[in-house]
Amino acid sequence: MDAITKVLAVEWGPYGIRVNGLVPGAIEGTEGFERLGDLDNLNNKQASNAAFEKGKVQSGSSSLEVMRGMCPVQRFGQVRDISNAALFLASSASSYVSGTALVVDGGSTLTCPNMVFGHPAFVKLYSQAKM
């Protein structure tokens, strides 16, 4: 996505068209966020939601609480955070911004280790052959 954003920005810039991308972090109330609730049930929305409803996600040792604590702004994103970023990029306030990806994650990519990618459920899910 980064590469195509940059290529399109170069190709379409002379026509007055700016091309940018949004890179969201963990945004509460979205499909992706619902699947984060229980890493042991990665990509299983029903099992993840069941863990959330049982309070596993609310405990201090849950993966979501650990993730929230590692985020510099100490919270997960809201849908309005993404819409505000999109509004900025669509407005004249960003008239000289093109070919970039705006990361809207509360700084999580700056501090969060890749612990999720080493979790056994993640490794199992992504080590399967994809057709």
C-alpha positions as CSV (number, residue, x, y, z in Angstrom):
1,M,0.0,0.0,0.0
2,D,2.9,2.4,0.8
3,A,4.4,1.8,-2.6
4,I,1.2,2.3,-4.6
5,T,0.4,5.4,-2.6
6,K,3.8,6.9,-3.5
7,V,3.6,5.8,-7.2
8,L,0.1,7.2,-7.6
9,A,1.0,10.5,-5.8
10,V,3.8,11.0,-8.4
11,E,1.7,10.0,-11.4
12,W,-1.4,12.0,-10.4
13,G,0.2,15.0,-8.7
14,P,0.6,17.0,-12.0
15,Y,-3.2,16.7,-12.4
16,G,-3.8,18.3,-9.0
17,I,-4.7,15.0,-7.4
18,R,-3.1,14.1,-4.0
19,V,-2.8,10.5,-2.9
20,N,-2.4,9.5,0.8
21,G,-3.1,6.5,2.9
22,L,-4.5,6.0,6.5
23,V,-2.9,3.4,8.7
24,P,-5.2,2.7,11.6
25,G,-4.1,1.1,14.9
26,A,-6.5,-0.8,17.2
27,I,-9.8,1.0,16.8
28,E,-12.6,0.1,19.2
29,G,-15.9,-0.9,17.7
30,T,-14.5,-2.4,14.5
31,E,-14.4,-5.9,13.2
32,G,-10.6,-6.1,13.5
33,F,-10.8,-4.9,17.1
34,E,-13.3,-7.6,18.0
35,R,-10.8,-10.3,16.9
36,L,-8.1,-8.9,19.1
37,G,-9.9,-9.8,22.3
38,D,-8.4,-13.2,22.9
39,L,-5.2,-14.1,21.0
40,D,-5.7,-17.8,21.8
41,N,-8.8,-17.6,19.5
42,L,-7.2,-15.4,16.9
43,N,-9.5,-14.9,13.8
44,N,-12.4,-16.6,15.6
45,K,-14.8,-13.8,16.2
46,Q,-17.3,-15.9,18.2
47,A,-14.7,-17.3,20.6
48,S,-13.0,-13.9,21.0
49,N,-16.3,-12.3,21.8
50,A,-17.1,-15.0,24.3
51,A,-13.8,-14.3,26.1
52,F,-14.6,-10.6,26.0
53,E,-18.1,-11.2,27.5
54,K,-16.7,-13.5,30.2
55,G,-14.5,-10.6,31.4
56,K,-11.2,-12.1,30.2
57,V,-10.4,-9.0,28.2
58,Q,-11.2,-6.8,31.2
59,S,-8.6,-8.4,33.5
60,G,-5.3,-6.7,34.0
61,S,-3.4,-9.7,32.5
62,S,-5.4,-9.9,29.2
63,S,-3.7,-9.3,25.9
64,L,-5.9,-6.2,25.3
65,E,-4.9,-4.6,28.6
66,V,-1.3,-5.2,27.8
67,M,-1.7,-3.7,24.4
68,R,-3.5,-0.6,25.8
69,G,-0.8,-0.1,28.4
70,M,1.9,-0.2,25.8
71,C,0.2,2.5,23.7
72,P,1.8,5.9,24.5
73,V,-1.6,7.6,24.7
74,Q,-2.9,4.8,27.0
75,R,-6.1,4.2,25.1
76,F,-7.4,2.4,22.0
77,G,-8.5,4.5,19.0
78,Q,-12.1,5.5,18.3
79,V,-13.7,5.5,14.9
80,R,-13.8,9.3,15.2
81,D,-9.9,9.3,15.3
82,I,-9.8,7.8,11.9
83,S,-12.6,10.0,10.5
84,N,-10.8,13.1,11.8
85,A,-7.6,12.0,10.1
86,A,-9.5,11.4,6.8
87,L,-11.1,14.8,7.2
88,F,-7.7,16.4,7.6
89,L,-6.4,14.7,4.5
90,A,-9.4,15.7,2.5
91,S,-9.3,19.3,3.6
92,S,-7.3,22.2,2.3
93,A,-5.3,22.0,5.6
94,S,-3.3,19.2,3.9
95,S,-3.1,20.7,0.5
96,Y,0.7,20.2,0.4
97,V,0.6,16.6,1.7
98,S,0.8,13.8,-0.9
99,G,2.4,10.4,-1.1
100,T,2.4,9.6,2.6
101,A,0.7,7.2,4.9
102,L,-0.7,8.8,8.0
103,V,-0.4,6.4,11.0
104,V,-3.3,6.9,13.4
105,D,-2.4,4.5,16.2
106,G,-1.7,6.6,19.3
107,G,2.0,5.9,18.8
108,S,1.7,2.1,19.3
109,T,4.0,1.3,16.4
110,L,6.7,3.2,18.2
111,T,6.6,1.3,21.4
112,C,4.8,-2.0,20.9
113,P,7.0,-5.0,20.4
114,N,6.0,-7.6,17.8
115,M,4.8,-9.9,20.6
116,V,1.6,-10.6,18.8
117,F,3.4,-12.1,15.8
118,G,5.2,-14.6,18.0
119,H,2.0,-15.8,19.7
120,P,1.4,-19.5,18.9
121,A,-2.1,-18.8,17.6
122,F,-0.8,-16.1,15.2
123,V,2.0,-18.4,14.0
124,K,-0.4,-21.3,13.4
125,L,-2.9,-19.1,11.5
126,Y,-0.3,-17.6,9.2
127,S,1.9,-20.7,8.7
128,Q,-0.9,-22.4,6.9
129,A,-0.6,-22.5,3.1
130,K,-2.8,-19.9,1.4
131,M,-4.4,-20.6,-1.9
